[in-house]
């Protein structure tokens, strides 16, 4: 029986192996660049130029090739591309950046900006590639470090660059396998890369702080004005201003939501990779996790606090707008009730006027009817007798006409009620 797989089944199955770590053996040096690219395909085209032997893969998210002693690896991530370059070290090829051995001008052709640059130096337990002291090698006097992976290695770094943009890590191998070394270097690279990517949210949070403060002040002013609003026009004007303020607030949220969500995700990855290291304190050295907890976590909390502040401002604007809308609705209902009461009074006045007119109509109709009757009977009855007849029949005419008009009005009213 042939199974019908989902269209993305193969891609999903390969996902777990889409970024395999490189096997490394001490002593070696690894350079890693995280590049926020301005275009597509820049690194892939450069890889094609270096791939004389055709050993580079064709995966759209990952490629690897070897150029002499250099092993190059390209990966495409959600927001950035990464380039890792590794080479073995010895006394003849001491610790140094593998980037220096790339063809001249190759890196300058990469489209985009480097957001993270990392150098990882791996030495054996007895050294073997450099006699430089750690502060000089790492480019800073404040060195932090710890023993990791259950006494498998010692890691030191300064989390700072020496003017060239590269943050350096030094790893002393205490008995790791090639796989362990590759995984450890990969974790260190990810800690540095995602630390820098997470920090991209901090300038956004700082830039938003003054705007949020202005929105909060304006909202407070509108709430104060709401208490002093005396008529419907003022309340409607407040509602319009609240809608404008809500638009500004939502625009801030829309502009920064992705960046803050990414910062939160990258921060979790950094903390996960630190836990994977299973740090143990070394004598006279601050652990990397402790350093980042004091220096890196506050930046993450600033971004999280800004997100909560945005949510709070949006909710307050929404609550205030609902309050103003309710007041406007109540004012409109009062206005409608007043209008209906006025209309009811006018209807009663019209009814009374109509009743008065009906009384006059009875008199007018009776008068003209009696006049016509007088003309009709004038040639048949003498004047004195005609007057007597008119005097007798006049009340009957009045009562009859009044009764007919009343019955006609009731008939019209009953038809309106049925309608």
C-alpha positions as CSV (number, residue, x, y, z in Angstrom):
1,X,0.0,0.0,0.0
2,X,1.4,3.4,-1.0
3,X,1.1,6.1,1.7
4,X,0.0,9.6,0.7
5,X,2.3,11.9,2.7
6,X,1.7,15.6,3.5
7,X,3.3,17.9,0.9
8,X,5.7,19.2,3.6
9,X,6.4,15.9,5.2
10,X,10.0,15.6,3.9
11,X,10.8,19.2,4.9
12,X,9.4,18.7,8.4
13,X,11.3,15.4,8.8
14,X,14.6,17.1,7.8
15,X,14.0,20.0,10.2
16,X,15.7,18.3,13.1
17,X,18.8,17.9,11.0
18,X,18.7,21.1,9.1
19,X,21.6,22.7,11.2
20,X,23.9,19.9,12.2
21,X,26.9,20.9,14.3
22,X,30.4,20.7,12.9
23,X,32.8,18.1,14.3
24,X,35.8,19.9,15.7
25,X,39.1,18.7,17.3
26,X,41.4,20.8,19.5
27,X,43.3,22.9,18.8
28,X,41.2,24.9,16.3
29,X,39.7,28.3,15.7
30,X,36.2,29.1,14.6
31,X,34.9,32.5,13.4
32,X,31.1,33.1,13.1
33,X,29.3,36.0,11.6
34,X,25.6,36.8,11.9
35,X,24.5,39.0,9.0
36,X,21.2,40.8,8.6
37,X,21.2,40.7,4.8
38,X,19.8,43.5,2.6
39,X,19.3,41.1,-0.3
40,X,18.9,37.4,-1.2
41,X,21.5,35.0,-2.4
42,X,24.6,37.1,-1.7
43,X,26.4,34.4,0.4
44,X,25.2,31.6,-1.9
45,X,26.7,33.3,-4.9
46,X,30.0,33.7,-3.1
47,X,29.9,30.1,-2.1
48,X,29.4,29.1,-5.7
49,X,32.6,31.0,-6.6
50,X,34.6,29.2,-3.9
51,X,33.1,25.8,-4.7
52,X,35.6,24.6,-7.3
53,X,35.1,20.9,-6.4
54,X,31.3,21.1,-6.3
55,X,31.1,19.7,-2.8
56,X,28.8,22.5,-1.5
57,X,25.2,21.3,-0.8
58,X,22.2,22.7,-2.6
59,X,19.9,23.1,0.5
60,X,18.3,26.5,0.4
61,X,18.9,26.9,4.2
62,X,22.3,25.3,4.6
63,X,25.5,24.9,2.6
64,X,29.0,23.8,3.5
65,X,32.3,23.6,1.6
66,X,36.1,23.3,2.2
67,X,38.7,25.6,0.9
68,X,42.2,24.3,1.8
69,X,42.2,24.1,5.6
70,X,39.2,26.2,5.9
71,X,35.7,24.7,6.5
72,X,32.9,27.1,5.6
73,X,29.3,26.8,6.6
74,X,26.4,29.0,5.6
75,X,22.9,28.9,7.2
76,X,19.8,30.9,6.6
77,X,17.8,31.9,9.7
78,X,14.5,33.8,10.1
79,X,16.1,37.2,10.4
80,X,19.7,36.7,9.5
81,X,22.2,34.6,7.7
82,X,25.2,33.1,9.4
83,X,28.7,32.2,8.2
84,X,31.0,29.9,10.2
85,X,34.6,29.5,9.2
86,X,36.8,27.0,11.1
87,X,40.4,25.7,10.7
88,X,42.8,23.6,12.8
89,X,45.6,25.3,14.7
90,X,49.2,24.4,15.5
91,X,52.4,26.1,16.4
92,X,53.0,26.8,12.8
93,X,49.4,28.2,12.5
94,X,48.8,29.9,15.9
95,X,45.5,31.1,17.2
96,X,44.1,33.7,14.9
97,X,40.9,34.6,13.0
98,X,40.1,32.1,10.2
99,X,38.5,35.1,8.4
100,X,42.0,36.4,7.7
101,X,42.6,33.5,5.4
102,X,39.6,34.1,3.1
103,X,40.3,35.5,-0.4
104,X,41.0,39.2,-0.4
105,X,37.8,41.3,-0.6
106,X,35.5,38.3,-0.3
107,X,33.8,39.4,2.9
108,X,33.4,43.0,1.6
109,X,31.1,41.6,-1.1
110,X,28.6,40.3,1.4
111,X,25.3,42.2,1.3
112,X,24.1,43.3,4.7
113,X,25.3,44.3,8.2
114,X,27.0,42.1,10.7
115,X,25.1,42.0,13.9
116,X,27.3,39.5,15.7
117,X,30.9,38.5,15.2
118,X,32.4,35.6,17.3
119,X,35.8,34.0,17.5
120,X,36.1,30.7,19.4
121,X,39.6,29.4,20.2
122,X,39.8,25.7,21.2
123,X,43.0,24.4,22.8
124,X,44.0,21.2,24.4
125,X,44.6,20.8,28.1
126,X,48.3,21.6,27.7
127,X,47.7,24.5,25.3
128,X,49.5,24.1,22.0
129,X,48.7,27.1,19.9
130,X,49.3,30.2,22.0
131,X,51.1,31.4,25.1
132,X,49.1,34.7,25.3
133,X,47.4,35.4,28.6
134,X,43.6,35.3,28.6
135,X,43.0,39.0,29.1
136,X,45.2,39.8,26.1
137,X,43.7,37.0,24.0
138,X,40.1,38.0,24.8
139,X,40.7,41.7,24.5
140,X,39.5,42.8,27.9
141,X,40.7,42.7,31.5
142,X,37.3,41.5,32.9
143,X,37.3,37.8,32.1
144,X,34.4,35.5,33.1
145,X,34.4,31.8,32.7
146,X,33.4,28.4,34.1
147,X,33.9,24.7,33.8
148,X,31.2,23.2,31.6
149,X,29.6,19.9,30.5
150,X,30.6,18.0,33.7
151,X,34.3,18.8,33.8
152,X,34.7,18.4,30.0
153,X,36.1,21.9,29.3
154,X,36.9,25.3,30.7
155,X,35.3,28.3,28.9
156,X,36.4,31.9,29.3
157,X,35.2,35.1,27.6
158,X,35.0,38.8,28.2
159,X,31.7,39.4,26.3
160,X,33.5,42.4,24.7
161,X,35.5,43.1,21.6
162,X,38.9,44.6,21.3
163,X,38.0,47.2,18.7
164,X,37.6,44.8,15.7
165,X,34.0,43.8,16.5
166,X,34.8,40.2,17.4
167,X,33.8,38.8,20.8
168,X,36.2,36.0,21.7
169,X,35.8,32.8,23.6
170,X,38.6,30.5,24.8
171,X,37.9,26.8,25.3
172,X,40.3,24.5,27.0
173,X,39.5,20.9,26.1
174,X,39.7,18.6,29.1
175,X,38.9,15.4,27.2
176,X,36.0,16.1,24.8
177,X,35.2,14.1,21.7
178,X,34.9,15.7,18.3
179,X,31.1,15.7,18.6
180,X,31.3,17.3,22.1
181,X,33.7,19.9,20.9
182,X,31.5,20.8,17.9
183,X,28.3,21.0,20.1
184,X,30.1,23.1,22.7
185,X,31.4,25.6,20.1
186,X,27.9,25.7,18.5
187,X,26.3,26.6,21.9
188,X,28.8,29.3,22.5
189,X,28.2,30.8,19.1
190,X,24.4,30.6,19.6
191,X,24.8,32.3,23.0
192,X,26.7,35.2,21.5
193,X,24.5,35.5,18.3
194,X,21.2,35.3,20.0
195,X,22.4,37.6,22.8
196,X,23.1,40.3,20.2
197,X,19.9,39.6,18.3
198,X,17.9,39.9,21.6
199,X,19.5,43.2,22.4
200,X,18.2,44.7,19.2
201,X,14.9,45.3,21.1
202,X,16.6,47.5,23.7
203,X,17.1,50.6,21.5
204,X,13.4,50.2,20.4
205,X,12.3,50.1,24.0
206,X,14.4,53.2,24.8
207,X,13.1,55.1,21.8
208,X,9.5,54.3,22.7
209,X,9.8,55.4,26.3
210,X,9.3,59.2,25.6
211,X,6.4,58.5,23.3
212,X,4.7,56.3,25.9
213,X,5.2,58.9,28.5
214,X,3.5,61.5,26.2
215,X,0.6,59.2,25.5
216,X,0.2,58.6,29.3
217,X,0.3,62.3,30.1
218,X,-2.3,63.1,27.4
219,X,-4.5,60.3,28.6
220,X,-4.4,61.7,32.1
221,X,-5.3,65.1,30.8
222,X,-8.3,63.7,28.9
223,X,-9.5,61.8,32.0
224,X,-9.3,65.1,34.0
225,X,-11.3,66.9,31.2
226,X,-13.8,64.1,31.2
227,X,-14.7,64.9,34.8
228,X,-15.3,68.6,33.9
229,X,-17.2,68.0,30.7
230,X,-20.5,69.7,30.9
231,X,-22.3,69.0,27.7
232,X,-22.6,66.4,24.9
233,X,-20.4,68.4,22.5
234,X,-17.4,68.3,24.9
235,X,-17.8,64.6,25.5
236,X,-17.9,63.9,21.8
237,X,-14.8,66.0,21.3
238,X,-13.1,64.0,24.1
239,X,-14.1,60.7,22.4
240,X,-12.6,61.9,19.1
241,X,-9.3,62.7,20.9
242,X,-9.3,59.3,22.6
243,X,-9.7,57.6,19.2
244,X,-6.8,59.6,17.9
245,X,-4.7,58.6,21.0
246,X,-5.7,55.0,20.5
247,X,-4.5,55.1,16.9
248,X,-1.1,56.5,18.1
249,X,-0.8,53.8,20.7
250,X,-1.7,51.0,18.4
251,X,0.8,52.3,15.8
252,X,3.5,52.0,18.4
253,X,2.4,48.5,19.2
254,X,2.4,47.5,15.5
255,X,5.8,49.0,14.9
256,X,7.5,47.2,17.8
257,X,5.5,44.0,18.4
258,X,7.7,41.8,16.1
259,X,10.9,43.2,17.5
260,X,9.9,42.6,21.2
261,X,8.5,39.2,20.4
262,X,11.8,38.3,18.7
263,X,13.8,39.7,21.7
264,X,11.8,37.5,24.0
265,X,12.3,34.4,21.9
266,X,16.1,35.0,21.5
267,X,16.4,35.7,25.2
268,X,14.9,32.3,26.0
269,X,17.3,30.6,23.6
270,X,20.3,32.2,25.3
271,X,19.0,31.0,28.7
272,X,18.4,27.5,27.3
273,X,22.0,27.3,25.9
274,X,23.4,28.5,29.2
275,X,21.6,25.7,31.1
276,X,22.9,23.2,28.5
277,X,26.5,24.2,29.5
278,X,25.9,23.0,33.1
279,X,28.3,25.6,34.4
280,X,30.5,25.0,37.5
281,X,32.3,27.9,39.2
282,X,36.0,28.3,38.6
283,X,38.3,29.8,41.2
284,X,38.5,33.6,40.8
285,X,36.2,33.7,37.8
286,X,32.6,34.8,37.6
287,X,30.4,32.3,35.7
288,X,29.0,33.4,32.4
289,X,25.4,32.8,33.4
290,X,25.9,35.0,36.5
291,X,27.4,37.8,34.4
292,X,24.6,37.6,31.8
293,X,22.0,37.5,34.6
294,X,23.3,40.8,35.9
295,X,24.0,42.5,32.5
296,X,21.8,40.8,29.9
297,X,18.6,40.0,31.8
298,X,17.9,43.7,32.7
299,X,17.8,44.5,29.0
300,X,15.3,41.7,28.4
301,X,13.2,42.9,31.3
302,X,13.2,46.5,29.9
303,X,11.7,45.2,26.7
304,X,9.2,43.1,28.6
305,X,8.3,46.1,30.8
306,X,7.8,48.2,27.7
307,X,5.5,45.6,26.2
308,X,3.4,45.5,29.4
309,X,3.4,49.3,29.5
310,X,2.1,49.4,25.9
311,X,-0.7,46.9,26.9
312,X,-1.5,48.9,30.0
313,X,-1.8,52.1,28.0
314,X,-4.0,50.5,25.3
315,X,-6.3,49.0,28.0
316,X,-6.6,52.3,29.8
317,X,-7.4,54.1,26.6
318,X,-10.0,51.5,25.8
319,X,-11.6,51.7,29.3
320,X,-11.6,55.5,29.1
321,X,-13.1,55.5,25.6
322,X,-15.8,53.1,26.8
323,X,-16.6,55.4,29.7
324,X,-16.9,58.4,27.5
325,X,-18.9,56.5,25.0
326,X,-21.3,55.4,27.8
327,X,-21.6,59.0,28.9
328,X,-22.3,60.1,25.4
329,X,-25.0,57.4,25.0
330,X,-26.6,58.4,28.3
331,X,-26.6,62.1,27.2
332,X,-28.1,61.1,23.9
333,X,-30.8,59.1,25.6
334,X,-31.6,62.0,27.9
335,X,-31.7,64.3,24.8
336,X,-34.0,61.8,23.1
337,X,-36.3,61.6,26.1
338,X,-36.5,65.4,26.2
339,X,-37.3,65.5,22.5
340,X,-40.0,62.9,22.9
341,X,-41.5,64.7,25.8
342,X,-41.6,67.9,23.7
343,X,-43.2,66.0,20.8
344,X,-45.8,64.6,23.2
345,X,-46.7,68.0,24.5
346,X,-47.0,69.3,20.9
347,X,-49.2,66.3,20.0
348,X,-51.5,67.1,23.0
349,X,-51.7,70.7,21.9
350,X,-52.5,69.7,18.4
351,X,-55.1,67.3,19.6
352,X,-56.8,70.1,21.7
353,X,-56.6,72.4,18.7
354,X,-58.0,69.8,16.5
355,X,-60.9,69.2,18.9
356,X,-61.6,73.0,19.0
357,X,-61.5,73.1,15.2
358,X,-63.9,70.2,15.1
359,X,-66.3,72.1,17.3
360,X,-66.1,75.1,15.0
361,X,-66.5,72.9,12.0
362,X,-69.7,71.6,13.4
363,X,-71.0,75.1,13.7
364,X,-69.8,76.1,10.3
365,X,-71.2,73.0,8.5
366,X,-74.6,73.4,10.4
367,X,-74.7,77.1,9.4
368,X,-74.2,76.5,5.8
369,X,-76.5,73.5,5.8
370,X,-79.3,75.5,7.3
371,X,-78.6,78.3,4.8
372,X,-79.0,75.9,1.9
373,X,-82.1,74.5,3.5
374,X,-83.6,78.0,3.8
375,X,-83.0,78.6,0.1
376,X,-84.6,75.3,-0.8
377,X,-87.7,75.9,1.3
378,X,-88.0,79.7,0.7
379,X,-90.3,79.3,-2.3
380,X,-92.5,76.6,-0.6
381,X,-93.1,78.0,2.9
382,X,-94.0,81.4,4.0
383,X,-91.4,83.5,5.8
384,X,-92.9,83.2,9.3
385,X,-93.4,79.5,9.0
386,X,-89.9,79.0,7.4
387,X,-88.3,80.7,10.5
388,X,-90.2,78.3,12.7
389,X,-89.1,75.3,10.7
390,X,-85.4,76.5,10.7
391,X,-85.6,77.1,14.5
392,X,-87.0,73.6,15.0
393,X,-84.6,71.8,12.7
394,X,-81.4,73.7,13.6
395,X,-80.7,71.6,16.8
396,X,-81.3,68.4,14.9
397,X,-78.7,69.5,12.3
398,X,-76.1,70.4,14.9
399,X,-76.5,67.0,16.7
400,X,-76.5,65.0,13.5
401,X,-73.4,66.7,12.0
402,X,-71.6,66.4,15.4
403,X,-72.4,62.7,15.5
404,X,-71.3,62.1,12.0
405,X,-68.0,63.9,12.4
406,X,-67.3,62.1,15.7
407,X,-68.1,58.7,14.1
408,X,-65.8,59.5,11.2
409,X,-62.9,60.5,13.5
410,X,-63.3,57.2,15.5
411,X,-63.3,55.2,12.3
412,X,-60.0,56.8,11.1
413,X,-58.4,56.3,14.6
414,X,-59.4,52.6,14.6
415,X,-57.8,52.1,11.2
416,X,-54.5,53.7,12.4
417,X,-54.5,51.4,15.5
418,X,-54.9,48.3,13.3
419,X,-52.1,49.5,11.1
